[in-house]
Amino acid sequence: MLPTSLRQFLKFLPLLWLPMACQPDRSRSTTAPDAATTQPQTQELRDDLGRQLTVAAQPRRIMALAPSATEMLYAIADTATIIARTQNCDYPAAALRKPIVSSYPLDMEKLVALHPDIVFTVEGITSLDDAARLATFGIPVYYQRFQTLPDVFRGMRDLGRILHRQPQARHLTDSLQAELTAVAQSTPATQQRPRVLAITWQDPIYVYGQNTLFTDKLKIAGGQNAVTEKFAQPYPALTREYILKLNPDVLIGGSFGKLDSTFFKNYPELKRINAYKTRRVYGITGNLMERPSPRVVESVRELQRIVTSR
């Protein structure tokens, strides 16, 4: 039999361990690292002009200064992050509800007041001087360049990467590529592809040059650009003599009636080209023709209907 004093000590022994058990283990860290402090706050980008940019890792306020880029953003981005549009951005309809920032001349004051994390644009739309001025306010401008259909698809995937919307961008480009393949397969196989001249302005006569997206779209649609020479400018001004030598089979720029009363009235000698003699003169949807956007396949379909019509 244990003495009474020893039995009482053993009875209260577990209670003596409780304070020790409740003490934190000082040999281990009691707090986990803050996830926000371990993730990068910026991302380093290089745009299609080779310009190096530092951009917020998670852009929350975005906009575009080119209608085609606005269309891409609405197809890929979280639309709640799109803060504005330009006076020329008219598609999709949801874009019309956004505030307008004039792109030409650029309303610098209004744009800066919106505090975008990044501004997207297309080569030739926004001057490099304006981009440099925006950079002084901490606003990076990301330029895109499009000369081929693969460029357009790559541009969409680039936006997906920058905005962390890769699945949305990949789904979009995969769908468009499948549609484009179907259009190409439906193009009649002909030995002679019609030579197509597309005018963008009448006085002087500016046209879509060889080094433009138009050339690549025509290949899929079943035609070829009548302008085979590569000029320094993507949209060169051509003389009447040069156009007579090209002698295009198809002319794009307006309906036959419209151009007969304007273009051919001003340049009657051009009535000698095949396109006029066969009345293969057509209008086209401007915002499809001009924009390297997610509607690019729709533009190729329209060209296909023109090229294959008689």
PERA-V837320 format. One record per pair of residues at least 4 apart in sequence whose C-alpha atoms are under 6 Angstrom apart, sorted by sequence separation. I is the first residue (numbers start at 0). J is the second residue. If there is no record, write none. Layout:
# PERA-V837320
I|J, I|J
This chain:
# PERA-V837320
45|49, 46|50, 72|76, 84|88, 101|105, 134|138, 150|154, 159|163, 165|169, 169|173, 172|176, 200|204, 218|222, 255|259, 258|262, 259|263, 260|264, 263|267, 274|278, 285|289, 286|290, 291|295, 303|307, 304|308, 45|50, 63|68, 73|78, 101|106, 133|138, 134|139, 145|150, 159|164, 160|165, 200|205, 209|214, 217|222, 218|223, 253|258, 270|275, 274|279, 45|51, 63|69, 159|165, 199|205, 217|223, 44|51, 198|205, 199|206, 44|52, 198|206, 43|52, 159|168, 197|206, 43|53, 130|140, 197|207, 214|224, 42|53, 287|298, 42|54, 156|168, 41|54, 86|99, 41|55, 42|56, 83|97, 85|99, 41|56, 83|98, 84|99, 85|100, 86|101, 40|56, 83|99, 85|101, 85|102, 209|226, 208|226, 209|227, 61|80, 62|81, 60|80, 61|81, 62|82, 122|142, 152|172, 209|229, 59|80, 62|83, 119|140, 121|142, 66|88, 117|139, 118|140, 119|141, 120|142, 121|143, 122|144, 211|233, 225|247, 210|233, 250|274, 208|233, 248|273, 249|274, 255|280, 208|234, 246|272, 248|274, 254|280, 207|234, 247|274, 254|281, 206|234, 253|281, 254|282, 193|222, 194|223, 195|224, 196|225, 206|235, 251|280, 253|282, 192|222, 194|224, 195|225, 205|235, 249|279, 250|280, 251|281, 252|282, 194|225, 205|236, 251|282, 204|236, 204|237, 186|221, 183|219, 196|247, 195|247, 194|247, 197|250, 61|115, 194|248, 195|249, 196|250, 197|251, 198|252, 60|115, 61|116, 63|118, 65|120, 193|248, 195|250, 197|252, 60|116, 61|117, 62|118, 63|119, 64|120, 61|118, 63|120, 58|116, 146|211, 147|212, 146|212, 147|215, 220|299, 220|302, 216|299, 220|303, 75|167, 75|168, 46|141, 47|142, 46|142, 47|143, 47|144, 179|296, 67|290, 67|291, 67|292
